[in-house]
């Protein structure tokens, strides 16, 4: 893989530097002593607000100044009620007003079998490009083939790699999950009981699941006492109920690792209700998760996936493809770890962040 890093104000925690995918384990283990920003206690909407406000044409290193106006595109999402998806759609809504695009969104409400119908609907509406947002990639190659047959570009946004995608833009889940997992291990002092609340229906969450298990395997004194696949949709309530049910069974439980923030927020509420000294970690960095960290809740750490920046990348890829340009087949956006020590104030991003965007 080649690396084409475009620095901006988003990205990796200052203590990490600009990380590549190689050698991350030792670097991350050394980099979890986070400094700075601990006095920032102003109430905030979270990093998501910063990502959608005051965007310049080069925001996040993605220049949209030459995007052709008046495009009509479609976006298929797995579940608009999921917090990370909602943040991304808010970013797209703000963005489309600036670029004068019509973006028709089809929410398949957690049912992957609805993707072919969504593709047909968007093509009938005259979509010039189709974005697949947070969809399971199994079967997507065939589901989007009607778009391929009509020469309509297909862009995968956090939907992983599949044969008929013209371009893929993802977060670097291998790195972000390593960050969260290693933070969890360090805070547990590399020993004790942990519960995993999982969902492997997406390539992104499947990678997160692989990484946490690989890292736990390196520490023989860490024991998984609960390994639960949470129901999606309905993940917040299901995570709450499952957590409440097992907390009493494990008086020595130290931590709960969650594969994304909706699940973590459900677990967070259950732990608060129980009064137990258990911390929660996650990935996505949605505003409600950042608020929980700010309040000193059990939810202690998450990796920030910049969903609005992902929308900018999706728009750029769609526009370039429609203009007949060549684009990178796969790109990976970085996701910094956020804790109480580096949580930004309202409307800001954490100090010292840059965004490597790996193109492959």
C-alpha positions in Angstrom: 0.0 0.0 0.0 1.3 3.5 -0.8 0.6 6.4 1.5 -0.5 9.8 0.4 -1.0 11.8 3.6 -2.9 15.1 3.4 -2.4 16.9 6.7 -5.3 19.0 8.1 -6.5 19.9 11.5 -8.2 16.5 12.0 -6.5 13.3 12.9 -4.0 11.6 15.2 -3.4 12.5 18.8 -0.2 14.5 19.3 1.4 11.7 21.3 1.0 9.3 18.5 2.3 11.4 15.6 1.4 10.5 12.1 1.0 6.7 12.3 1.1 4.3 9.5 -0.3 0.8 9.8 3.1 -0.7 10.5 4.5 -1.0 14.0 1.4 0.4 15.7 1.4 -1.9 18.6 4.5 -0.6 20.4 3.8 3.0 19.4 0.3 2.8 20.8 1.4 1.1 24.0 3.8 4.0 24.5 1.3 6.6 23.4 -1.6 6.1 25.8 -0.4 8.7 28.3 -2.5 11.5 27.0 -1.7 15.0 27.9 -3.3 18.4 27.5 -6.9 19.5 27.4 -8.0 18.1 30.7 -9.2 21.5 31.9 -11.7 21.8 28.9 -15.0 21.3 30.6 -17.2 23.5 28.5 -20.4 21.8 27.4 -20.2 20.9 23.7 -22.2 19.3 21.0 -19.0 17.3 20.4 -16.5 16.9 17.6 -19.2 16.3 15.1 -20.3 19.9 15.4 -16.8 21.1 14.6 -16.7 18.9 11.6 -19.8 20.4 10.0 -19.3 24.1 11.0 -17.2 26.6 9.3 -15.9 24.2 6.6 -13.5 25.7 4.1 -13.0 24.4 0.6 -10.0 22.5 1.8 -11.5 21.3 5.1 -10.0 18.0 6.0 -7.7 18.1 3.0 -10.7 17.5 0.7 -11.0 20.4 -1.8 -14.6 20.8 -3.1 -14.2 24.2 -4.7 -14.4 22.8 -8.2 -17.3 20.4 -7.6 -19.9 20.6 -10.4 -23.1 22.0 -9.1 -26.5 20.5 -9.5 -25.6 16.8 -9.2 -28.3 14.3 -8.2 -27.0 11.4 -6.2 -28.4 8.6 -4.0 -27.3 7.4 -0.6 -28.3 4.1 0.9 -27.8 3.8 4.7 -28.2 0.8 7.0 -30.0 2.6 9.8 -30.5 6.4 10.0 -31.3 6.1 13.7 -27.7 4.9 14.5 -25.9 7.8 16.1 -22.8 7.7 13.8 -25.0 7.5 10.7 -27.1 10.4 11.9 -23.9 12.5 12.4 -22.8 11.7 8.8 -26.2 12.6 7.4 -26.2 15.9 9.2 -22.8 16.6 7.7 -24.2 15.7 4.2 -27.2 17.9 4.7 -25.0 20.9 5.6 -22.7 20.1 2.7 -25.3 19.6 0.0 -26.6 23.2 0.5 -23.1 24.5 -0.2 -22.5 22.4 -3.3 -26.1 22.5 -4.6 -26.5 18.8 -4.8 -29.7 16.8 -4.5 -29.0 13.8 -2.2 -31.8 11.3 -1.9 -31.4 9.0 1.1 -32.9 5.5 1.4 -32.8 4.0 4.9 -33.0 0.2 4.7 -33.7 0.1 8.5 -31.3 -2.7 9.2 -32.5 -5.0 6.4 -29.7 -5.8 3.9 -32.2 -7.6 1.6 -33.6 -4.1 0.9 -30.5 -2.9 -0.9 -31.4 -4.1 -4.4 -34.8 -2.3 -4.1 -33.1 0.8 -2.9 -30.7 0.8 -5.8 -33.6 0.4 -8.3 -35.5 3.3 -6.6 -32.5 5.6 -6.8 -31.8 4.8 -10.4 -35.4 5.4 -11.3 -35.1 8.8 -9.6 -32.2 9.7 -11.8 -29.3 9.2 -9.5 -26.0 10.0 -11.2 -24.0 8.2 -8.5 -24.9 6.0 -5.5 -23.2 6.0 -2.1 -23.4 2.9 0.1 -23.2 4.1 3.6 -22.4 1.7 6.5 -23.9 -1.3 4.7 -22.9 -4.9 5.1 -20.7 -5.6 2.1 -21.8 -9.3 1.6 -23.9 -9.4 -1.5 -23.4 -5.7 -2.4 -21.5 -6.5 -5.6 -24.7 -8.0 -7.1 -27.0 -5.5 -5.4 -25.3 -2.5 -7.1 -24.8 -4.3 -10.5 -27.7 -2.4 -12.1 -25.9 0.8 -11.3 -22.7 -0.6 -12.9 -24.7 -1.6 -16.0 -25.9 2.0 -16.4 -22.5 3.5 -15.9 -23.5 5.0 -12.5 -20.6 5.2 -10.2 -20.9 3.4 -6.8 -18.9 4.7 -3.8 -18.6 2.6 -0.6 -18.6 4.7 2.5 -17.8 2.5 5.6 -19.3 -0.4 3.7 -16.0 -2.1 3.1 -14.6 -3.5 -0.2 -16.8 -5.2 -2.8 -16.1 -6.0 -6.4 -18.4 -3.5 -8.1 -17.5 -0.5 -6.0 -15.7 2.2 -8.0 -14.2 3.6 -4.9 -14.0 2.8 -1.2 -13.6 5.3 1.6 -13.2 3.8 5.1 -11.9 4.5 8.5 -8.7 2.7 9.4 -10.4 0.3 11.8 -7.3 -1.8 12.4 -5.6 1.2 13.9 -8.6 2.7 15.8 -9.5 -0.6 17.3 -5.9 -1.1 18.4 -6.0 2.3 20.1 -9.2 1.6 22.0 -8.2 -1.9 22.8 -4.7 -1.0 24.1 -6.2 1.8 26.2 -8.6 -0.7 27.7 -5.8 -3.1 28.5 -3.6 -0.4 30.1 -6.4 0.9 32.2 -7.1 -2.7 33.4 -3.4 -3.0 34.2 -3.3 -5.9 31.8 -5.3 -8.2 34.1 -8.9 -8.9 35.2 -12.3 -9.6 33.7 -13.7 -7.9 30.6 -17.0 -8.1 28.8 -17.3 -7.7 25.0 -20.4 -6.3 23.4 -20.1 -7.0 19.7 -21.7 -6.7 16.3 -19.9 -8.2 13.2 -22.5 -7.4 10.5 -20.3 -4.7 8.9 -16.7 -5.1 7.7 -15.8 -2.2 10.0 -17.2 -3.8 13.2 -15.9 -7.2 12.2 -12.4 -5.8 12.0 -12.8 -4.1 15.4 -13.9 -7.5 16.8 -10.8 -9.2 15.4 -8.4 -6.7 16.8 -9.7 -6.6 20.4 -9.5 -10.4 20.5 -6.0 -10.5 19.1 -4.9 -7.9 21.7 -6.5 -9.7 24.6 -4.8 -12.9 23.5 -1.5 -11.2 24.2 -2.3 -10.7 27.9 -3.0 -14.1 29.6 -4.2 -12.4 32.8 -7.1 -10.8 31.0 -10.3 -13.0 30.9 -13.3 -12.5 28.7 -16.3 -13.3 30.9 -19.1 -12.2 28.6 -19.0 -12.2 24.8 -22.3 -11.0 23.5 -23.5 -10.1 20.0 -25.9 -7.2 20.3 -29.1 -6.9 18.3 -29.0 -4.3 15.5 -31.2 -2.2 15.1 -32.3 -1.7 18.7 -28.7 -1.8 19.8 -28.9 0.8 22.5 -31.7 -0.8 24.4 -30.4 -4.3 23.9 -26.9 -3.3 25.1 -28.4 -1.8 28.2 -30.5 -4.8 29.0 -27.7 -7.3 28.4 -25.3 -5.3 30.4 -27.7 -4.9 33.3 -28.3 -8.7 33.3 -24.6 -9.7 33.5 -23.2 -7.0 35.8 -24.5 -8.8 38.9 -22.9 -12.1 37.8 -19.4 -10.6 37.7 -18.4 -8.7 40.8 -14.8 -8.5 39.6 -15.6 -7.1 36.2 -13.3 -4.2 35.3 -14.2 -3.2 31.7 -16.7 -3.4 28.9 -15.4 -3.1 25.4 -18.1 -2.1 22.8 -17.8 -2.2 19.0 -19.5 1.1 18.5 -20.9 4.0 20.5 -24.6 3.2 20.5 -23.8 -0.1 22.2 -21.4 1.7 24.6 -24.1 4.3 25.5 -26.5 1.5 26.4 -23.8 -0.2 28.5 -22.9 3.2 30.0 -26.4 3.7 31.3 -26.6 0.2 32.8 -23.3 0.6 34.6 -24.4 4.0 36.0 -27.6 2.5 37.3 -25.7 -0.4 38.9 -23.3 1.9 40.7 -20.4 -0.5 39.9 -16.9 0.6 39.2 -16.7 -0.6 35.6 -15.4 1.5 32.7 -16.6 1.3 29.1 -14.7 1.9 25.8 -15.9 2.2 22.3 -15.3 3.6 18.7 -17.1 6.3 16.7 -16.9 9.5 18.7 -20.6 10.6 18.4 -21.6 13.7 20.3 -23.5 11.8 23.0 -20.5 9.6 23.7 -18.3 12.6 24.0 -20.8 14.2 26.4 -20.7 11.0 28.5 -16.9 11.2 28.7 -17.1 14.9 29.5 -19.4 14.1 32.5 -17.1 11.5 33.9 -19.5 8.6 33.1 -18.3 5.0 32.9 -17.8 5.5 29.1 -14.2 6.6 29.3 -12.8 6.4 25.7 -13.8 6.3 22.1 -12.1 6.7 18.7 -13.5 9.6 16.7 -14.6 8.7 13.2 -15.1 11.9 11.3 -18.3 11.1 9.6 -18.9 14.6 8.1 -15.4 14.5 6.6 -16.3 11.1 5.2 -19.2 12.8 3.4 -16.8 15.3 1.9 -14.7 12.5 0.7 -17.7 10.7 -0.8 -18.8 13.9 -2.6 -15.3 14.4 -4.0 -15.1 10.8 -5.2 -18.5 10.9 -6.8 -17.8 14.2 -8.6 -14.4 13.1 -9.9 -15.8 9.8 -11.1 -18.6 11.6 -12.9 -16.0 13.9 -14.6 -14.2 10.9 -15.8 -11.2 11.2 -13.5 -9.3 8.3 -12.0 -9.6 8.0 -8.2 -7.9 5.8 -5.6 -9.7 2.5 -5.3 -9.4 2.5 -1.5 -8.8 5.2 1.0 -8.5 5.0 4.8 -9.2 7.9 7.1 -7.6 8.0 10.5 -9.5 8.0 13.8 -7.9 9.5 17.0 -8.5 8.2 20.4 -10.5 10.6 22.7 -10.5 10.5 26.5 -11.2 13.1 29.1 -7.6 14.3 28.8 -8.0 15.5 25.2 -11.7 16.1 24.8 -12.2 19.3 22.8 -14.3 22.3 23.9 -17.5 23.3 22.1 -17.0 23.6 18.4 -13.4 22.6 18.5 -11.3 19.6 17.5 -8.6 18.3 19.9 -5.3 20.2 19.9 -2.5 19.0 17.6 -4.6 16.8 15.4 -3.8 16.1 11.8 -5.5 13.6 9.4 -3.5 11.2 7.5 -5.6 9.9 4.7 -4.1 6.7 3.3 -4.8 6.0 -0.4 -4.2 2.5 -1.8 
